Amino acid sequence: MAYWLIKSNPSCFSIKDLEGAGTEMWDGVRNYRARNFMRDDMQLGDKAFFYHSSAKPSGVAGIVTISQAGYPDITQFHPEHRHYDPKATAENPQRIRRESAENPQRIRRESAMVYGGCDFQSSF
């Protein structure tokens, strides 16, 4: 099992929103390295630290479980969508989605330890 860092601006989608939804797709990933990790390396059952970015304070808000294999983000094919990518094709999608969580577990902020510069996978 691997551990990952996934982030969201809590004003858009927070750990509380995820608790209410139960499971939610993770989309809008524009970084190719992150996309490759989501597509190639994330496995069902892996854990992820749910990081609240652009928050006061920013930090890990909970731990979630990866609940579905990655699949192409269909919004990349729709010119009217904000995630549209003109280079994307069905044979070579540029964006990947993941079902990001089951059983989200909130953690107390003061007990969360976040290391600067930690982008993706860490071995624990």
Secondary structure per residue as TSV (DSSP state, phi and psi in degrees):
chain	resnum	aa	ss	phi	psi
A	1	M	-	360.0	138.3
A	2	A	-	-110.1	161.3
A	3	Y	E	-117.3	137.6
A	4	W	E	-125.4	164.1
A	5	L	E	-115.5	120.4
A	6	I	E	-120.4	145.8
A	7	K	E	-130.2	154.5
A	8	S	E	-152.7	146.2
A	9	N	-	-77.6	120.1
A	10	P	T	-63.3	-18.8
A	11	S	T	-73.9	-18.3
A	12	C	T	-96.4	-46.6
A	13	F	S	-160.6	117.4
A	14	S	-	-111.1	173.7
A	15	I	H	-61.5	-33.4
A	16	K	H	-64.5	-40.8
A	17	D	H	-61.3	-41.3
A	18	L	H	-65.6	-38.8
A	19	E	H	-59.4	-40.9
A	20	G	H	-69.2	-36.3
A	21	A	H	-79.8	-30.9
A	22	G	S	86.5	-56.2
A	23	T	S	-141.1	140.4
A	24	E	-	-147.3	146.3
A	25	M	E	-72.7	149.8
A	26	W	E	-108.8	112.3
A	27	D	-	-130.6	-179.8
A	28	G	-	77.9	13.4
A	29	V	-	-75.1	116.3
A	30	R	-	-101.1	-18.2
A	31	N	-	-78.0	125.2
A	32	Y	H	-66.6	-34.7
A	33	R	H	-65.2	-44.1
A	34	A	H	-62.8	-42.2
A	35	R	H	-59.0	-43.6
A	36	N	H	-64.7	-39.3
A	37	F	I	-62.2	-44.5
A	38	M	I	-63.4	-40.7
A	39	R	I	-75.4	-44.6
A	40	D	I	-101.0	-30.4
A	41	D	I	-114.0	-32.5
A	42	M	-	-65.2	134.3
A	43	Q	-	-122.1	155.7
A	44	L	T	-56.9	137.2
A	45	G	T	89.0	-13.9
A	46	D	-	-61.3	156.6
A	47	K	E	-103.6	154.5
A	48	A	E	-139.7	139.4
A	49	F	E	-82.0	124.7
A	50	F	E	-90.8	108.3
A	51	Y	E	-101.2	126.4
A	52	H	E	-87.0	111.0
A	53	S	-	-96.0	161.9
A	54	S	S	53.0	35.5
A	55	A	S	-118.8	164.4
A	56	K	S	-120.9	102.7
A	57	P	S	-87.5	155.3
A	58	S	-	-76.4	153.4
A	59	G	E	159.9	178.3
A	60	V	E	-71.8	125.5
A	61	A	E	-103.6	-18.5
A	62	G	E	-176.6	179.1
A	63	I	E	-124.9	133.5
A	64	V	E	-126.7	168.0
A	65	T	E	-115.6	133.5
A	66	I	-	-69.8	125.7
A	67	S	-	-116.9	-2.0
A	68	Q	S	-155.7	151.2
A	69	A	-	-65.6	155.4
A	70	G	-	-67.3	151.1
A	71	Y	E	-149.9	157.1
A	72	P	E	-60.3	140.0
A	73	D	-	-81.0	109.5
A	74	I	G	-68.6	-17.8
A	75	T	G	-66.8	-19.9
A	76	Q	G	-66.9	-16.9
A	77	F	G	-95.6	-4.5
A	78	H	-	-106.5	110.1
A	79	P	T	-55.8	-27.4
A	80	E	T	-82.4	-7.3
A	81	H	S	-89.8	148.3
A	82	R	T	-67.3	-17.6
A	83	H	T	-99.0	13.9
A	84	Y	-	-59.5	138.0
A	85	D	-	-133.5	109.0
A	86	P	T	-63.7	-18.8
A	87	K	T	-83.4	-12.5
A	88	A	-	-76.0	138.8
A	89	T	-	-131.7	164.7
A	90	A	S	-61.4	-34.3
A	91	E	S	-76.9	-26.2
A	92	N	S	-137.6	71.4
A	93	P	-	-65.8	144.6
A	94	Q	S	-94.3	-21.1
A	95	R	-	-125.1	143.1
A	96	I	E	-122.4	143.5
A	97	R	E	-109.1	156.8
A	98	R	E	-137.3	143.8
A	99	E	E	-79.0	117.4
A	100	S	-	-89.8	-19.7
A	101	A	-	-159.9	147.4
A	102	E	S	-133.3	149.7
A	103	N	S	48.1	57.1
A	104	P	-	-61.2	139.3
A	105	Q	E	-120.2	113.9
A	106	R	E	-72.0	148.2
A	107	I	-	-125.4	153.0
A	108	R	-	-68.7	134.8
A	109	R	G	-55.5	-43.8
A	110	E	G	-68.7	-15.1
A	111	S	G	-95.4	-6.8
A	112	A	-	-81.7	136.3
A	113	M	-	-116.9	119.4
A	114	V	-	-118.1	128.2
A	115	Y	-	-97.3	128.3
A	116	G	T	-62.3	141.3
A	117	G	T	84.3	0.2
A	118	C	-	-82.2	105.2
A	119	D	-	-88.4	-52.7
A	120	F	S	-130.1	-104.2
A	121	Q	-	-87.2	140.0
A	122	S	B	-128.1	147.1
A	123	S	-	-95.4	125.3
A	124	F	-	-117.5	360.0
